[in-house]
């Protein structure tokens, strides 16, 4: 094989490389419902990958063929029906196919002048998502990379609002000379929101977690006292719509009452829980979201679009431009008639995520997503019933949405043994690889918290999780 020193010399490889990639992708996806979620030995193979940058390239088909082999043999089947870890969905057929086209079109969706199609589709997607989640018409937003950036964008707007209330433009002057911005939450606040506050200079130490029990539920009276003690000074309240250990929801409506009464900014982190609004069976959990100042969610969770995708909504969407717009001689002005979404979020170069979002919403519509969410709610209840029926398992929390939190509690085991036993069982489950579900700490106890958000997941998949846990538990503690 002759060296390939310049991509321009490999133009005739393009068709062959794409055909090879399509065939390999079809083969990979054909086995995704039956293959082990974690192929045996894949961690060791990944850790051993090494090598120096080649002086002479081998060409596109050779590189793609080797990458396909590595993926086929070692990639975690996180897009499959038995990956219950980290609240990760798969990619619907429409979203996956559209994502392939997104790479082929290779649009920079930062501005209308560079990508009018991508920009217009993003505007449509924001409208469709707002409609799907039943948010008021005044809400507008932007697509971002995921839950962390979705929180970052909403909280950045909140930071600017707090500065305005003090006569201080944070974007221009920074936070120096301004009093620390107080942030209030329950114990359910997600690490990505705390991380966002740290990146924004507000500081993770500014967060007061007001809890009334070991589960982290909000002490609403403490929140009222905290806000009252500020004497009208600006503050941020972070409410969680779907906590990651058990799917619990903060009392968002009551938090909205306090935000309105005391002049605070209410941000709702709805990374996956915002999708509760899609179904009448679960919409009550999110009462008050429509009263928030900013709302964030994650696309590669329950929307089932490929990584990476998230979205942020603001009641006053023009604040996004005031927070993120940039000026340069070669760029269009921020106030131009056609939207430039690069002025509404952190990224100047932006993948056209709207193509996959538009395709999946066009393909399945409101009714399709409602049916999928309700199917997953039913599967979570099925899993909870299986757990409740097994004498060796102990469910630790209610199941309001799609997460089932439980632990192994074998007969005769002492309380002080249980954390170690559950850690060992969790490690065994991940090493086994047939089903993927990790452990967490719930009220200080090691527990499992499988989340059901993948469009492929069926009843037999959640049943298999219980069956394999029982099988592995028998190996750890025979009899």
Secondary structure, 3 states (H helix, E strand, C coil): CCCCCCHHHHHHHHHHHHHHHHHHHHHHHHCCCCCCCCCCCHHHHHHHCCCCCCCCCCCHHHHHHHHHHHHHHHCCCCCCCCECCCCCCCCCHHHHHHHHHHHHHCCCCCCCCCCHHHHHHHHHHHHHHHHHCCCCCCCEEEEECCHHHHHHHHHHHHHHHHHHHCCCCHHHHCCCCCCCCEEEECCCCCHHHHHHHHHCCCCHHHEEECECCCCCCECHHHHHHHHHCCCCCCEEEEEEECCCCCCCECCHHHHHHHHHHHCCEEEEECCCHHHHHHCCCCHHHHCCHHHCCEEEEECCCCCCCCCCCEEEEECCCHHHHHHHCCCCCCCCCCCCCCCCHHHCCCCCCCCCCHHHHHHHHHHHHHHHHHHHHHHHHHHHHHHHHHHHHCCCEEECCCCCCCEEEEEECCCCCCHHHHHHHHHHHHHHHHHHCCCECCEEEECCEEEEEEECCCCCCCHHHHHHHHHHHHHHHHHHCCC
